[in-house]
Amino acid sequence: MRRLAPGAALLVVAVAAASASASSTRVSQLRVQEFPVPAGTHPHDVAPARDGGVWYTAQGSGQLGHLDPKTGESTLIPLGSGSAPHGVIVGPDGAPWITDSGLNAIVRVDPRTRRVTRHRLPASAGYANLNTATFDRRGILWFTGQSGIYGRLDSGSGRMRVFRAPRGQGPYGITTTPSGDVYYASLAGSYLGRIDVRTGRATVLRPPTAGQGARRAWSDSRGRIWVSEWNAARVAMYDPRHKRWREWRLPGSSPMPYAVWVDERDKVWLSDFGANALVRFDPVTRRFTRVRLPSPDAAVRQILGRRGEVWGAESGADKLVVVRTG
């Protein structure tokens, strides 16, 4: 552990190198590896960084974490008193952008200087219970709040606008298609919302199964939206071109799909709380591959990745996990 001078903004916590202490298993051609992060951080979301590392929200300690997979070392950046960060993504500027439910703010961290900039929601928005964010093709950040709002932030000017969601509480996961369309999933509302990025108006799209609990959403390369259906134990796909839905039940006796992400080969990845696993779905063959997690009760709440790597945050185990597919 490296000690910092009094008043320093960063806390660097050394953990054992991945080759020595990280759990590793193989499933077919998939290599699974876990990386411990500081105890009590309870990582919620992850986002691969441009420097080869991985950002993660340390929701339990009110910090943003950065893992170096080569050394297994984590750097923790305090986000402010009362912080409880939920989501993190890497913006077009290469910086991590955080939806912080504790601060009721969108937070940006400079990846070089570690300077923290907070964009607080207007008082009229109330407590939003901020969840996730995505950038559209014009550089506008769109975000969700489970209390019943979604909003937009101009990352250049700092101007923000908040909208009331149809059906009230529920907006959770959010995604941008290759063409620039923005969709969000409403957990409590059990629908997929399509946002008109010019007017801000949201249109409700209903999956075939009522009360399915649409939790997270992600676009594939064709602009089809994949949705994890928490209550229905299914993964759903909405095709905007044909305005059609399809659903598939995950394998096992009691699947609980939470996170969803689509990789560079258009394979769909989900986290299954019921099986303590990551699950890969091939839309072409319609086959599922289950990748069991080494740590019990890992509770992967979000998945993101880069070519050849699928990263998850194990909130229940204080670890990050990667599945290497190359």
N, C-alpha and C positions, 0 to 999 in steps of 0.2 A: 504494500500500500504506500502510495506517495503522498506525503503531507503537503498541504498548500499553505501559503502565507495567510495570516489572519485577514479576513475580509475578501478572500478570493471568491470568485463567482462559481468556480468549478470544483466538483468533488470527483476525484479519480479513484475508482475502486478496482483493485486487481483481483481477478479470479484466475483459477488455474487454466493453463493453456488447453485449447480444445483437444489436442492430441492426447493429453494426459487425463483429463477429467470429464470431458463431454461424452455423454452416452451416444453410442453409435450402433445402428442396426441396418440390415439390408432387406428390402422387399423387392424381389425380382431385380430390375435394373435401378431401383430407387434406393438411395443411401440416405438414411435418417440420422441427424446429429442434433444434440441438444447443447445449449450453452447456458450455464448458470449466470444469472444477473444478481445484483445485491438483494439480500433478503428484505422482504417488506415492500419492494417496489411494485409488485403485482403488475407486470407489463400488460397493457391492454391492447394497443395496436402497434404495428411495425411498418416501416417503410425503408427499403434498401436505399442507402445513401450513394451519392455519386463517387465518393472516395473509396468504395468497396466495403464500407462498413454498413451498419444497420441502425437506423433511428428507432426508438421505441418510447411510448408514453409510459412513464412510471407513475401510474395513477395512484398507487398507495403512498407515494412520498412527495407528490406534487412537483415532479421533475421530468425533463426530457433526457432520455438515455441514448448513448451512442455506443454500440458494441463493435469492437474490432475483432472479426472472426479469426484473424491470424494469431492473435495473442490471447483472446478470451477476455480482454480488459474492457470494462465499461467506464464511460465518462458520464457523470450526471450533472445536469444543468438546472438549477432552481428556476422555476417559472414565476414565482411570486407567492406571497402569503395567501393561503386558501386555495391554491391550485389543486385541481383534480383533473388532469388531462385525459381525454378519451381517445380521439382520433389523431393520426398524424399522416401526412402525405408530403411528398417532395414536389414543390412547385416548379414552374418553368424557369424560375430564377435559381434553381438548385438548392433552395433553402427548405428546411422542414417547416410546415404550417400545421398548427395544432388547434383542434377544437377543445377548449378547456371548459368543462362544465362547472368547475369550482369558481373560476374567475368570470364566468359568463362572457367569455371573450374569445376571439380568434387571435392566436399568438404566433408570431414568426420569430425564428431564431436564426441569426446569421451563422452559417456553417463555418466561417473563418474566425470571426471575432467572438462568437457566442453571445452577441448582444441580443437581448430579448425585447421585442416590440409587441405591445398588446393593443388590440382593436376591440374595445368593449362594446357590447350590444347596447343600443339605446335603452333608456329607462322604460320607455313605453312597451318594450318587448317582454318585460318581466323576466323571470327565471326561465331560460330556454331548455335546460338540460341538454347542452350541445353534444352532438354525437360525431358526425363525420363530415368530410368536405371533399370537393373535387373542383378542378379548374376547367372552365370551358375553353374553347379554342380562341377566345378573345382575351384571355388572361384574367377573366373574372372568376373569383372563388365563390362557389355555391356551398352552402352548409345546411345541416339539419339540426333540429332541436326536438327531442322527444316530447316536450311539453305541448307541442302543436304548432311549431313554426318551421319555416325554412327561410333562407336569406341569401343575400349576395354581398360581396365585398370587392370593391375595385382595389386591387392590390397596389396600384400606382398612386391613386389619390387618397385612398383610405376611406372613401365614401361607402357607407353601408345602408342597406335597405332590408327590412324584415317583413315577411309575408305570413299571414295566418293560413295554415294548411287546411285543405278540405277534411272534414270529419274529425277535426281537432287533434288530439294527442296521437303520437305514433311515429313521425318521421325519423328514420334511423339511417340505413345505408344509402349511399348516393354514388352515382357513376356518370361518366361522360362517354359518349360513343365516338368512334373515329370521325364522324361527320360533325361533331360538336353538340349534339343533343344531350340534355341532362335529364336523368331519371332518378327518383328516390323510392326507397321502400318504406312503407308505413307498417310498423309492427302492430300497434294497437288498432290501426285502421284496416289492416289486412288488404292493402292494395298497392299497386305500383303507380307512382305519380310521374307524369311527364311535364317538365317545366318548359314553358315558352321563355327562352333566355332573353328575349327582347321586352316582353311585357311583364314577365315574372309570374304569369298565371299558371296554375297547376291543373292538369287534367287527370282524373281518376281512371285507371285501367284496372279492371277487376280480374284476378286469376280465377280459373275454373272452380277451385275449391274455396268455399266460404270459410271465413275465420281462420285462414291458413297461417297468419302471423308472418307476413313477408318481412324478413329481418334485414338482410343485406342484399345488395344488387351489384352486378358487374356486367360490363359490355364485352362481347367478343369482337373479333376483327371485322365481322360482318354487320355490327350494330345491333345484334340480337342481345336482349337483356336476360341475364340469368339471375334467379332470385332464390335465396335460401328460405324455405317455408318452415319456420320453427315449430308451429303447432301441427302442421300436416305431415311432418317427417318426409318431405319431398323437396326436390329441386325443380324449379319451374323455368321455362324459357318463353319469353315474349318476342315475337318476330314483328317489328314495326312495319316492315314492308308489306306483309300479308295480313297484319293485325290478327295474328293467331297465337294461341297459347298451347304449350305442351307441359306435362308434368311427369316426373318419374320418382317413385319411392326409393329411398336409400335402402341398402341391404341391412339385415339384422332385425332383431325383435323389437327394439325400441329406439330407433334413430332420432336424433335431435340436431338437425342441421343449423348451425349458427352462422359461420362466416362463409363467404363465397368469393372466389377470384378465378379469372381465366388466364391461362398462361399463353406464351407466344405461339404455341401450336394449337390454340383454341381448345385445349383440354380444360375441363371445369374442375376446380378444387373446392372442397367444402370441409369444414370442421364438424365432427359429429360428437357432441357431448355424450350421447348415449353409449357409444362404443369407445370413447376416449381415443379417437382416431382422426386422421385426415383421410379424406376420400376423394379419389380422382374419378371423374366421369368422362367417358369418351362419347361425344355426341354422334359420332359416325357409327360405332359398333354398339352403342347404348350399353356399354359394360362399365361396371364400377370396380375400382381397385381400392381396397382398404389398407391404409398404412397405420398400424397401431403405434401409439406414442409410448416411448419407454417409461415416462413418469406417470404415475396414477393421478387421476383427477386433474389433468393438465389444463383443461378449460381454455382451449384456443378460441379467442373471441374475434380475431381478425387475421386475414391472410393477405400478403402482398408478395411480390417476387420480382425477379429479373431473369434474364435468359439462363436456363438451366438450374434455377434455384427457386424454391417455394418456401417462404418464411412465414412463421406463425408466432404469436405471442402467447405463451403458456401462463396465463394469469394466475392459475391455481398452483403452479409449481415454481414460480420465480425463475423461469427459464425462457429462452427463445429456442425455437426449433427450426431446422432447415431440412428440406427434402431436396437432394440434388438429383436431377433427372437426366443430366447429360451423360 
